[in-house]
């Protein structure tokens, strides 16, 4: 059997939407996680297949308004010297890490909240470094060790 499960695809969309919201509002992922809260993240994950077929900007705006997410001052894009990965690219990095941390589909949202609130996200967000395109096993080992190896 190959390919990802529907739940992994839903997780990928959820991660990508969180990244999109963070970029649009200039907030860290940790801030977005806190503002959205578990209830909204659960909703995004549960309805990901439906939301994925809609305009991501409209979906993001709905949750930005619902969670009252104000514009911040976190900007990891404008100072990037190299090609900026898309929110889909980064969503895939996050999804892989979350699945490696805990492959229990019933715990994906809890694991997402834990991982996207952790120290490693700041390292992945530095697009002038190589962390975001490192081997998923390396990123996972760094996360487990609590430091860049």
C-alpha positions as YAML, in Angstrom:
chain: A
units: angstrom
residues:
- id: 1
  name: UNK
  ca: [0.00, 0.00, 0.00]
- id: 2
  name: UNK
  ca: [1.38, 3.41, -0.97]
- id: 3
  name: UNK
  ca: [0.35, 7.00, -0.58]
- id: 4
  name: UNK
  ca: [-1.02, 8.85, 2.36]
- id: 5
  name: UNK
  ca: [-4.25, 8.17, 4.17]
- id: 6
  name: UNK
  ca: [-7.17, 10.60, 4.04]
- id: 7
  name: UNK
  ca: [-6.40, 11.55, 7.64]
- id: 8
  name: UNK
  ca: [-2.80, 12.39, 6.70]
- id: 9
  name: UNK
  ca: [-4.08, 14.49, 3.80]
- id: 10
  name: UNK
  ca: [-6.46, 16.26, 6.21]
- id: 11
  name: UNK
  ca: [-3.51, 16.89, 8.53]
- id: 12
  name: UNK
  ca: [-1.50, 18.27, 5.60]
- id: 13
  name: UNK
  ca: [-4.29, 20.72, 4.74]
- id: 14
  name: UNK
  ca: [-4.66, 21.76, 8.40]
- id: 15
  name: UNK
  ca: [-0.92, 22.45, 8.67]
- id: 16
  name: UNK
  ca: [-0.91, 24.35, 5.37]
- id: 17
  name: UNK
  ca: [-3.88, 26.50, 6.40]
- id: 18
  name: UNK
  ca: [-2.21, 27.35, 9.71]
- id: 19
  name: UNK
  ca: [0.93, 28.33, 7.78]
- id: 20
  name: UNK
  ca: [-1.19, 30.44, 5.40]
- id: 21
  name: UNK
  ca: [-2.93, 32.20, 8.29]
- id: 22
  name: UNK
  ca: [0.41, 32.83, 10.02]
- id: 23
  name: UNK
  ca: [1.89, 34.40, 6.89]
- id: 24
  name: UNK
  ca: [-1.20, 36.45, 6.13]
- id: 25
  name: UNK
  ca: [-1.44, 37.85, 9.66]
- id: 26
  name: UNK
  ca: [2.32, 38.00, 10.32]
- id: 27
  name: UNK
  ca: [2.13, 35.86, 13.43]
- id: 28
  name: UNK
  ca: [4.12, 32.87, 14.63]
- id: 29
  name: UNK
  ca: [2.59, 29.42, 14.37]
- id: 30
  name: UNK
  ca: [2.47, 29.30, 18.17]
- id: 31
  name: UNK
  ca: [0.38, 32.48, 18.21]
- id: 32
  name: UNK
  ca: [-1.97, 31.10, 15.55]
- id: 33
  name: UNK
  ca: [-2.34, 27.82, 17.49]
- id: 34
  name: UNK
  ca: [-3.15, 29.76, 20.67]
- id: 35
  name: UNK
  ca: [-5.64, 32.08, 18.95]
- id: 36
  name: UNK
  ca: [-7.41, 29.32, 17.01]
- id: 37
  name: UNK
  ca: [-7.57, 26.99, 19.99]
- id: 38
  name: UNK
  ca: [-8.24, 23.28, 19.90]
- id: 39
  name: UNK
  ca: [-11.91, 23.63, 18.95]
- id: 40
  name: UNK
  ca: [-11.18, 25.52, 15.72]
- id: 41
  name: UNK
  ca: [-8.20, 23.33, 14.87]
- id: 42
  name: UNK
  ca: [-10.39, 20.24, 15.37]
- id: 43
  name: UNK
  ca: [-12.98, 21.79, 13.05]
- id: 44
  name: UNK
  ca: [-10.39, 22.56, 10.36]
- id: 45
  name: UNK
  ca: [-9.05, 19.01, 10.58]
- id: 46
  name: UNK
  ca: [-12.47, 17.36, 10.56]
- id: 47
  name: UNK
  ca: [-13.69, 19.44, 7.59]
- id: 48
  name: UNK
  ca: [-10.34, 19.58, 5.77]
- id: 49
  name: UNK
  ca: [-11.60, 17.63, 2.77]
- id: 50
  name: UNK
  ca: [-14.41, 20.18, 2.29]
- id: 51
  name: UNK
  ca: [-12.19, 23.21, 3.01]
- id: 52
  name: UNK
  ca: [-9.53, 21.90, 0.64]
- id: 53
  name: UNK
  ca: [-11.97, 22.31, -2.26]
- id: 54
  name: UNK
  ca: [-12.67, 25.93, -1.31]
- id: 55
  name: UNK
  ca: [-10.54, 29.04, -1.79]
- id: 56
  name: UNK
  ca: [-7.87, 28.90, 0.93]
- id: 57
  name: UNK
  ca: [-7.93, 32.68, 1.31]
- id: 58
  name: UNK
  ca: [-11.67, 32.62, 2.12]
- id: 59
  name: UNK
  ca: [-11.23, 29.74, 4.57]
- id: 60
  name: UNK
  ca: [-8.33, 31.58, 6.22]
- id: 61
  name: UNK
  ca: [-10.34, 34.81, 6.46]
- id: 62
  name: UNK
  ca: [-13.20, 32.91, 8.11]
- id: 63
  name: UNK
  ca: [-10.93, 31.57, 10.84]
- id: 64
  name: UNK
  ca: [-8.98, 34.82, 11.22]
- id: 65
  name: UNK
  ca: [-12.26, 36.60, 11.93]
- id: 66
  name: UNK
  ca: [-13.72, 33.80, 14.06]
- id: 67
  name: UNK
  ca: [-10.60, 33.60, 16.27]
- id: 68
  name: UNK
  ca: [-10.08, 37.37, 16.23]
- id: 69
  name: UNK
  ca: [-6.50, 37.07, 14.98]
- id: 70
  name: UNK
  ca: [-4.92, 40.50, 14.69]
- id: 71
  name: UNK
  ca: [-1.95, 41.41, 12.52]
- id: 72
  name: UNK
  ca: [1.35, 40.77, 14.22]
- id: 73
  name: UNK
  ca: [4.90, 41.75, 13.37]
- id: 74
  name: UNK
  ca: [6.48, 38.34, 12.68]
- id: 75
  name: UNK
  ca: [7.81, 38.41, 9.13]
- id: 76
  name: UNK
  ca: [10.01, 35.52, 8.06]
- id: 77
  name: UNK
  ca: [9.31, 36.13, 4.35]
- id: 78
  name: UNK
  ca: [10.57, 39.61, 3.43]
- id: 79
  name: UNK
  ca: [14.14, 39.02, 4.64]
- id: 80
  name: UNK
  ca: [14.46, 35.71, 2.87]
- id: 81
  name: UNK
  ca: [17.43, 35.73, 0.48]
- id: 82
  name: UNK
  ca: [16.32, 32.61, -1.35]
- id: 83
  name: UNK
  ca: [13.15, 31.15, -2.81]
- id: 84
  name: UNK
  ca: [10.40, 31.11, -0.21]
- id: 85
  name: UNK
  ca: [8.72, 27.74, 0.12]
- id: 86
  name: UNK
  ca: [4.97, 27.80, -0.40]
- id: 87
  name: UNK
  ca: [2.58, 27.30, 2.47]
- id: 88
  name: UNK
  ca: [1.83, 23.90, 0.87]
- id: 89
  name: UNK
  ca: [5.56, 23.02, 0.99]
- id: 90
  name: UNK
  ca: [5.80, 23.95, 4.66]
- id: 91
  name: UNK
  ca: [2.50, 22.21, 5.42]
- id: 92
  name: UNK
  ca: [4.06, 19.02, 4.07]
- id: 93
  name: UNK
  ca: [7.14, 19.45, 6.29]
- id: 94
  name: UNK
  ca: [4.93, 19.92, 9.36]
- id: 95
  name: UNK
  ca: [2.68, 17.01, 8.44]
- id: 96
  name: UNK
  ca: [5.62, 14.63, 8.08]
- id: 97
  name: UNK
  ca: [7.05, 15.69, 11.42]
- id: 98
  name: UNK
  ca: [3.70, 15.36, 13.21]
- id: 99
  name: UNK
  ca: [3.14, 11.86, 11.80]
- id: 100
  name: UNK
  ca: [6.66, 10.84, 12.85]
- id: 101
  name: UNK
  ca: [6.12, 12.21, 16.37]
- id: 102
  name: UNK
  ca: [2.82, 10.37, 16.78]
- id: 103
  name: UNK
  ca: [1.32, 8.24, 14.02]
- id: 104
  name: UNK
  ca: [-1.97, 7.73, 15.89]
- id: 105
  name: UNK
  ca: [-4.58, 9.36, 13.64]
- id: 106
  name: UNK
  ca: [-6.75, 9.99, 16.69]
- id: 107
  name: UNK
  ca: [-3.97, 12.14, 18.19]
- id: 108
  name: UNK
  ca: [-3.03, 14.18, 15.09]
- id: 109
  name: UNK
  ca: [-4.59, 17.43, 16.32]
- id: 110
  name: UNK
  ca: [-3.05, 17.15, 19.80]
- id: 111
  name: UNK
  ca: [0.33, 16.36, 18.25]
- id: 112
  name: UNK
  ca: [-0.05, 19.25, 15.77]
- id: 113
  name: UNK
  ca: [-0.67, 21.66, 18.65]
- id: 114
  name: UNK
  ca: [2.38, 20.36, 20.50]
- id: 115
  name: UNK
  ca: [4.72, 20.35, 17.49]
- id: 116
  name: UNK
  ca: [3.65, 23.69, 15.98]
- id: 117
  name: UNK
  ca: [4.09, 25.33, 19.39]
- id: 118
  name: UNK
  ca: [7.59, 23.91, 19.83]
- id: 119
  name: UNK
  ca: [11.09, 25.33, 19.41]
- id: 120
  name: UNK
  ca: [11.77, 23.59, 16.10]
- id: 121
  name: UNK
  ca: [9.20, 25.65, 14.19]
- id: 122
  name: UNK
  ca: [11.35, 28.77, 14.57]
- id: 123
  name: UNK
  ca: [14.23, 26.82, 12.99]
- id: 124
  name: UNK
  ca: [12.05, 25.55, 10.13]
- id: 125
  name: UNK
  ca: [10.69, 29.10, 9.62]
- id: 126
  name: UNK
  ca: [14.18, 30.47, 8.96]
- id: 127
  name: UNK
  ca: [14.15, 30.16, 5.18]
- id: 128
  name: UNK
  ca: [17.72, 31.45, 5.00]
- id: 129
  name: UNK
  ca: [18.79, 28.19, 6.63]
- id: 130
  name: UNK
  ca: [18.43, 24.69, 5.28]
- id: 131
  name: UNK
  ca: [16.22, 23.23, 8.03]
- id: 132
  name: UNK
  ca: [12.92, 23.26, 6.14]
- id: 133
  name: UNK
  ca: [14.25, 21.12, 3.31]
- id: 134
  name: UNK
  ca: [16.34, 18.74, 5.43]
- id: 135
  name: UNK
  ca: [15.58, 15.05, 5.46]
- id: 136
  name: UNK
  ca: [12.40, 14.40, 7.51]
- id: 137
  name: UNK
  ca: [14.30, 11.88, 9.67]
- id: 138
  name: UNK
  ca: [16.87, 14.56, 10.55]
- id: 139
  name: UNK
  ca: [14.16, 17.08, 11.47]
- id: 140
  name: UNK
  ca: [12.47, 14.44, 13.62]
- id: 141
  name: UNK
  ca: [15.73, 13.55, 15.41]
- id: 142
  name: UNK
  ca: [16.38, 17.23, 16.10]
- id: 143
  name: UNK
  ca: [12.87, 17.57, 17.50]
- id: 144
  name: UNK
  ca: [13.31, 14.51, 19.74]
- id: 145
  name: UNK
  ca: [16.72, 15.72, 20.97]
- id: 146
  name: UNK
  ca: [15.40, 19.24, 21.58]
- id: 147
  name: UNK
  ca: [18.20, 20.84, 19.58]
- id: 148
  name: UNK
  ca: [19.68, 21.10, 16.10]
- id: 149
  name: UNK
  ca: [22.10, 18.23, 15.67]
...
